[in-house]
Amino acid sequence: MIGPYRLGRTLGEGEFGKVKLGTHRDTGAEVAIKLRHTKLMREIAILRQLNHPHIVKLYDVIETPSTIGMVMSCASGGELFEYILVHRYLKERTALRFFAQLISAVQYLHSHAIVHRDLKLENLLLDQDRNIVITDFGFANMSNTQEDHLLQTSCGSPCYAAPELVMSDGYVGEAADIWSCGVILYAMLCGYLPYDDDPENPNGDNINRLYTYIMETELVFPEGISAKACDLMQRMLVPDPKQRATMAEIIAHPWLHVAVAVAVAVAIAITTARQGPDGAHGVPADAG
């Protein structure tokens, strides 16, 4: 038990803690509880600011003498990574719907000067209606685009991280998130990650060689992917962050603009509906 919740099976295990299924002892409501031994104040502070249907919702923080429990919304559909493994790759229509939801959420983060910095398939969950939910904000931070206040920490998973995280003295977090989104879209449509075909570094273990390979290698797509989808990925997966597509350009892209407009409108409607008359969006009545 932690607070009023019985702890069940492990839902996931990440860089900053283990996530367990929690069931409220009185109501039976299910939540996800991230268990930590130390309090990550920045992650908690960021999550408390957010209210978006495609971003995990923080309901409460429960402290015991030995554990910190972050009580969050439970996405019961598993990881997008596992979903793609089962299907090998996604049909373009399915990928478009998922990607539009992802971009609507990342655009929301960036509009609040927040960058995720660890966007990857394993951190994208599916809810019971098979909608995207971004989770794991352990590396998230407030952004700053001024040259003398660029982010410095190299973080995230190498296969999803933008080259500038390793190969420059500082980076703009929004551009790094856009690169990661491009990798995610490529993986959705192709069934594998881009730049994973270097015969001298087959597992990507040599980080410096991986990024050198990215800088020197032209992006290749399998047959069957539309020209518009390929064009968007080529615009997002540009090693030079100053030449990479911006969020505004991505949203306006011919492959995406209709779907993302729908995703944004739906997100606004859901967010408005779940707020109280005073605009509050705290713990639902059946969650504790």
C-alpha positions in Angstrom: 0.0 0.0 0.0 1.0 3.6 -0.6 -1.6 6.1 0.7 -5.0 4.8 -0.2 -3.7 2.7 -3.1 -2.9 -1.1 -3.3 0.1 -1.7 -5.5 -0.2 -4.3 -8.2 1.8 -5.4 -11.2 4.8 -3.5 -12.6 3.7 -1.4 -15.6 7.2 -0.2 -16.5 10.6 0.6 -15.3 12.5 3.6 -16.5 15.5 5.8 -15.8 14.0 7.4 -12.7 11.8 4.8 -11.1 9.5 1.8 -11.3 5.8 2.3 -12.3 3.2 0.1 -10.6 -0.5 -0.3 -11.1 -2.4 1.3 -8.2 -6.0 0.5 -7.2 -7.8 2.8 -4.8 -8.9 0.7 -1.8 -12.4 2.4 -1.6 -13.4 3.2 -5.2 -11.4 0.6 -7.2 -10.1 3.4 -9.5 -6.9 2.4 -11.3 -3.9 4.7 -11.5 -0.2 4.4 -12.4 2.1 5.1 -9.5 5.7 6.0 -10.2 7.8 4.9 -7.2 11.1 6.7 -6.3 13.4 6.9 -3.4 14.2 10.5 -4.0 11.9 13.4 -5.0 12.5 14.8 -8.5 11.1 18.3 -7.9 11.5 19.4 -11.5 9.5 16.5 -13.0 6.7 17.0 -10.4 6.7 20.8 -11.0 6.4 20.4 -14.7 3.7 17.7 -14.6 1.6 19.9 -12.3 1.5 22.6 -15.0 0.2 20.3 -17.7 -3.3 19.4 -18.8 -3.5 17.7 -22.1 -5.2 14.4 -23.1 -2.0 13.1 -24.8 0.2 13.8 -21.8 0.2 11.7 -18.6 -1.7 13.5 -15.9 -0.2 13.9 -12.4 -3.0 13.6 -9.8 -1.1 13.5 -6.5 2.3 13.0 -4.8 2.4 10.7 -1.8 5.4 10.6 0.5 6.3 7.9 3.0 9.5 7.6 5.1 11.1 5.4 2.3 9.3 6.2 -0.9 7.9 8.9 -3.1 4.8 7.9 -5.1 3.7 10.0 -8.1 0.0 9.1 -8.7 -0.7 9.5 -12.4 -3.3 8.6 -15.0 -3.1 5.0 -16.2 -2.7 4.3 -19.9 -3.8 0.6 -20.1 -3.0 0.0 -23.8 0.7 -0.6 -23.3 3.7 0.9 -25.1 3.5 2.1 -28.7 6.8 0.2 -29.1 5.1 -3.1 -28.4 2.2 -2.2 -30.6 4.5 -1.7 -33.6 6.4 -4.9 -32.8 3.1 -6.8 -33.1 2.2 -5.2 -36.4 5.8 -4.9 -37.7 5.1 -1.4 -39.0 2.0 0.9 -39.1 -0.2 1.6 -42.1 0.2 5.3 -43.0 -3.4 6.1 -41.9 -2.7 4.7 -38.4 0.7 6.4 -38.2 -0.8 9.7 -39.2 -3.4 9.6 -36.4 -0.8 8.7 -33.8 1.7 11.2 -35.0 -0.9 14.0 -35.1 -1.7 13.3 -31.5 2.0 13.3 -30.6 2.6 16.6 -32.4 -0.4 18.2 -30.8 1.0 17.3 -27.3 4.6 18.3 -28.1 3.4 21.6 -29.5 1.5 22.1 -26.3 4.6 21.5 -24.3 6.7 23.9 -26.4 4.0 26.6 -26.1 4.5 26.3 -22.3 8.3 26.6 -22.7 8.8 22.9 -21.7 10.9 20.4 -23.6 10.7 16.6 -23.0 14.2 15.5 -24.1 13.4 11.8 -24.0 10.8 11.2 -26.6 10.9 7.6 -27.9 8.5 4.8 -28.6 8.9 3.3 -25.1 7.7 6.6 -23.6 4.6 6.7 -25.7 1.7 4.7 -24.2 -1.7 3.9 -25.5 -4.8 4.5 -23.5 -7.9 2.2 -23.6 -9.2 4.0 -26.8 -5.8 3.5 -28.5 -4.8 7.2 -28.2 -1.2 8.4 -27.6 -0.1 9.4 -24.1 3.4 10.9 -23.5 5.0 9.7 -20.3 8.3 9.8 -18.3 9.2 13.5 -17.8 12.4 12.7 -15.8 14.5 14.6 -18.4 12.0 17.4 -19.1 13.2 20.9 -18.5 12.2 24.5 -19.1 13.5 25.7 -22.5 15.5 28.8 -23.4 16.5 29.7 -26.9 19.0 32.4 -26.1 22.5 31.6 -27.2 24.0 32.1 -23.7 21.3 30.0 -22.0 21.2 26.9 -24.2 20.6 23.4 -22.6 23.8 21.5 -22.0 22.9 18.1 -20.6 23.2 15.2 -23.1 20.3 13.0 -22.2 17.7 10.6 -23.7 18.3 7.5 -25.8 21.1 7.8 -28.3 19.0 6.3 -31.2 16.4 9.0 -30.7 18.6 11.9 -29.5 19.4 14.7 -31.9 23.1 15.0 -33.0 23.6 18.4 -31.4 23.1 16.8 -27.9 26.5 15.1 -28.4 28.3 17.2 -31.1 27.8 20.8 -29.9 28.3 22.9 -26.8 24.6 23.6 -26.3 21.3 23.0 -27.9 17.7 24.3 -28.3 15.4 21.7 -26.6 12.5 22.3 -29.1 14.7 21.4 -32.1 15.9 18.3 -30.2 12.4 17.2 -29.5 11.5 17.6 -33.2 14.4 15.3 -34.2 13.1 12.7 -31.8 9.6 13.0 -33.2 11.0 12.5 -36.7 12.7 9.3 -35.5 9.4 8.1 -34.0 7.5 8.8 -37.3 10.2 6.9 -39.2 9.9 3.9 -36.8 6.1 3.9 -37.1 6.1 3.8 -40.9 9.2 1.7 -41.5 9.2 -0.7 -38.5 12.8 0.1 -37.6 14.9 3.1 -36.6 16.7 5.3 -39.1 20.5 5.0 -39.2 20.6 1.6 -37.7 22.3 0.0 -40.7 26.0 0.9 -40.1 27.8 -2.5 -40.6 30.7 -1.3 -38.4 28.3 -0.3 -35.5 25.3 -2.6 -35.9 24.0 -2.0 -32.4 24.8 1.7 -32.1 27.0 1.0 -29.1 29.7 3.5 -30.3 27.9 6.8 -29.7 30.4 8.9 -31.5 30.4 6.7 -34.6 26.6 6.6 -34.6 26.4 10.4 -34.8 29.2 10.6 -37.4 27.2 8.1 -39.4 24.0 10.2 -39.1 25.9 13.3 -40.2 27.3 11.6 -43.3 24.5 9.3 -44.4 21.5 10.1 -46.6 18.1 9.0 -45.2 16.7 6.0 -47.0 13.0 4.9 -47.0 11.5 1.6 -47.9 9.1 1.3 -50.8 5.4 2.0 -50.2 5.6 5.2 -48.1 4.0 8.2 -49.7 6.1 11.1 -51.1 4.5 13.5 -48.6 5.4 11.4 -45.6 9.0 11.0 -46.8 9.3 14.7 -47.3 8.1 15.4 -43.8 10.6 13.0 -42.3 13.4 14.4 -44.5 12.6 17.9 -43.1 12.6 16.8 -39.5 15.7 14.5 -39.6 18.1 17.2 -40.6 21.3 17.0 -38.6 21.7 20.8 -38.5 19.1 22.1 -36.0 19.0 25.5 -37.7 17.9 23.9 -40.9 15.5 21.4 -39.3 11.8 21.9 -39.7 10.2 24.1 -37.0 7.0 23.1 -35.2 5.0 25.6 -37.2 6.3 24.1 -40.5 5.5 20.6 -39.3 1.9 21.5 -38.4 1.5 23.2 -41.8 3.0 20.2 -43.8 0.6 18.8 -46.4 0.9 15.3 -45.0 -0.1 16.3 -41.5 -2.0 19.6 -41.3 -5.5 18.3 -41.5 -4.9 15.4 -39.0 -3.1 17.7 -36.5 -5.8 20.3 -36.7 -8.3 17.6 -35.8 -6.1 16.3 -33.0 -5.6 19.8 -31.5 -9.4 20.5 -31.7 -10.2 17.2 -29.9 -7.5 17.9 -27.3 -9.0 21.3 -26.6 -12.5 19.9 -26.3 -11.4 17.1 -23.9 -9.3 19.5 -21.8 -12.2 21.9 -21.5 -14.7 19.2 -20.6 -12.6 17.7 -17.8 -11.9 21.0 -16.1 -14.3 22.1 -13.4 -16.2 25.4 -13.5 -13.3 27.2 -11.8 -10.8 25.8 -14.3 -9.3 23.2 -11.9 -8.2 19.9 -13.1 -7.1 17.9 -10.1 -7.8 14.4 -8.9 -11.0 12.9 -10.4 -13.6 12.0 -7.7 -13.1 8.3 -8.2 -9.3 8.4 -8.0 -8.8 9.3 -4.4 
